[in-house]
Structures are given as structure tokens and as C-alpha cells.
Amino acid sequence: MEEPSPNLDSTLGRLVTERGLATPADLERLTAKLKASAGGSDPNHRSLSALLVAEGLVTANQLERLRPELEEQRAGQQIPGYQIIRKLGAGAMATVYLATQISLDRMVAIKILPQKFTSNEDFVARFYAEGKAAAKLNHPNIVQAIDVNRSGEYHYFVMEFVDGRTVYEDIVNNGPYGEEDAIRIGIETARALDHSHKQGFIHRDVKPKNIMIADESNRTKLADMGLARAVSDREAAEAEAGKAYGTPYYISPEQIRGERDVDARADIYSLGATLYHMVTGQVPFDGQNPSAVMHKHLKNDLIPPDHINKDLTSGISEVIEVCLAKDRNKRYASAADLVEDLEAIQRGESPMQARKAFDVNALAGLGSGEAHGRPMSRHPQQTLSDHPTFWMALTGWIAAGMMAIVLLVAWSQLS
């Protein structure tokens, strides 16, 4: 293993103690030994890593397994103007660290692209696209971008630090959200999407892991623009045609099909899937593998959320179902419309946009029996007489019939 610098020696020392490979007392003794032998010729006394192996505290293989994290720490130490504090988490494409922005003395999060991806032009381009997309968005419910750049061989993206947890962590740790909290988070996330869409960007990966809740303010923050794309970027749309970009549990049918003209309604579908997971504790469609899950998004009828969680109001269930319409023309036309309905439910009123969609789609299916998993199949046990549109029509028919009787009686008396 390559010899660490003194700074990385301290990082190595922290890593081996965190993993229980050595004690703080061991490190103190070895550090003293390193200082005492500074400048000496003994190869076993030139670095902490060599001493750890020589003393039998760790093996060469264990050190090799620590190499990726040491490399990432090295990257953090090479980013000018920032001081890495600790690792926050790691995803498929990057590792995120908590750091101090020295010039402003504030906490930030720094996402660093692992070295294994730096030679992949697609990964690097996507990394910078995320930073540039986020930089064009300025909204209280979106994680703010600060900088995206390169230092030496490392690519990094600096962003606002949100001291909190993700919606996914809440679901795992506490189970389903209460309806009131789910509606509040849904409103704030939909507002973030509305801002993004008006700036010409679709997120394409809305999911519980990408929605953060700040501990202090309880404010929702939409994060990770890694798959964001400008709607006007036709070149990217053509290059991505036929490929399914997104997370299987929350991906829209048009993304699964790899359609070129994916628009804001794909994000509405994903937010609907996220809300479904939040209020039921289950994803809308599950399966043994990603392919099976995506097939269900395309073909299977949705089990209404209020059939799983009986405590839900019909209003929130209707909103979620309209979001999750397989035909995007039957979803909300915009995130602003979704906000309007969620705010109505919050006030104790009916979600009129969703009701409108249910009535229009139901009437369209009356003749053919077709409902595409929407209003006519929302409650499988319902008959036609259970639908409000039926009663409106029946009332009209009765009124017309009574008027006809009155007219006939009047005519008979006149004659």
C-alpha cells in the first residue's frame, strides 16, 4: 500500500480505531515511535501503515480494504478552501462529506466523485450536470448548490448542508407517516418541483431518499439533481432514448419506456409513489427484481392507498391515485395543480382537481367500461350507483320526469 502522508496517517489512525482494529493507546504508542524514528532507515518505521502491520495490529489485506476511503479522504484534503470534518454517507456514484467552508466559516456538504469513475466520461458529465442544474435553482425547499469544480484528479460538488434525516429514514425507523405530516411534506416537495419545472428542469428521481427534513426547522429539502435534465435538451433526450433512468420503485411508465419527451408529469408520478410509500409504509409496486417492479408500473392496477391504510381520508387517496395514473394525460397537469389540491385537503376541503379528473375519466369510461386503473376501479367494490356522477345524473332525470308529469296533468285539466 502506498505510504500515507502525515495528514493521511491521522486519517488512517481514525479509521482503524473506528473499526476496532487498534486502540487509542496503540495509536499513541505508534505515533511516539514514528516521531522517535523520524529520519531513520528502518522501513518498518517510515509510516503508520507499515508500523500497524509490523506490530500485528492489522493485516496488509485490511489496509488494502481501507484504501478507497483513504483515497476519498485525500481528495477532501486537496479541495482548496474547505476542511473535511467527517463522512456523511455514500451512494452509488459519490461519497458525501461534512466540511467547513473556511472563508465563510459555515458548514457545507461536499460530494466527491470516486476515482474509479473519473475515467468514465458519462459519469463525470452527469456529475457536473447535477451541479449546474442545482445552481440554477433557488428555492427554500431545494438543497442549494454552492460550487462544482475539479481539484487535481478529483471532481467535487459543494452544496448546502442539511442537518437532518431523509423521508426514507423516517419510514424505516418510524413506519408510515401520519396524513397531516405527509401532506405538509408533499406540499413543500411539490413547490420545489414547481420551481424546478418553471426553470426548465425535470428531476427524474424523486424518492424518499432524496427528500430531506431539516431537524431544526422541520423544512423539507429536495436533494440530488443527479438525473435532472433540461426539458429543452433534445440532444440528451435523443441520447437517452430507450433507456430507463430513475429508481424502479418510483419511476414513471414513460421513463421505463425510455420515451424522448419525458416532462414534468414524470416527477408528479414519482412524488405520488413517494407519498404512497409515506402513508402506507409500502411501495406502490414490489417485485423480485427491478424488471418485475417496472413491469407492474406499466401493467398492474394500483391498490388504492386507503385500502391499505384505513385511517386515510378519501381526499389524500384520490390525490395520490391521480398522481399515479399510468397515462400521464390523466395526472395533474402541473406541480402547481398538485399543490392546490394538497393545500385544500390541509384546510379540510375536497381536492377539486383530483375530483375533476375522477369524474372526467369515469364518464369517458362509462360506454366502454374502460377506466385504466383510475376512477372506475379506485374502489373495486363500488358499483355505478356509488359514483357521485351517477347521482347527479339521476337527480336530473327525476326532476325532468316530475316536470313532465306536472305538464301532463295541466294539459288534461285544460282539455
Secondary structure, DSSP 8 states (H G I E B T S, - for coil): -----HHHHHHHHHHHHHTTSS-HHHHHHHHHHHHHTTT---GGGS-HHHHHHHTTSS-HHHHHHHHHHHHHHHHHHTSTTEEEEEEEEE-SS-EEEEEEETTTTEEEEEEE--GGGTT-HHHHHHHHHHHHHHHT---TTB--EEEEEEETTEEEEEEE---EEEHHHHHHHH-S--HHHHHHHHHHHHHHHHHHHHTTEE-S---GGGEEEETTT--EEE---TT-EETT-HHHHHHHTT---S-TTT--HHHHTT-TT--HHHHHHHHHHHHHHHHHSS-SS--SSHHHHHHHHHHS----HHHH-TTS-HHHHHHHHHHT-SSGGGS-SSHHHHHHHHHHHHTT---HHHHHHHHHHHHHHHTT---TTSHHHHSTT--GGGSHHHHHHHHHHHHHHHHHHHHHHHHHHH-
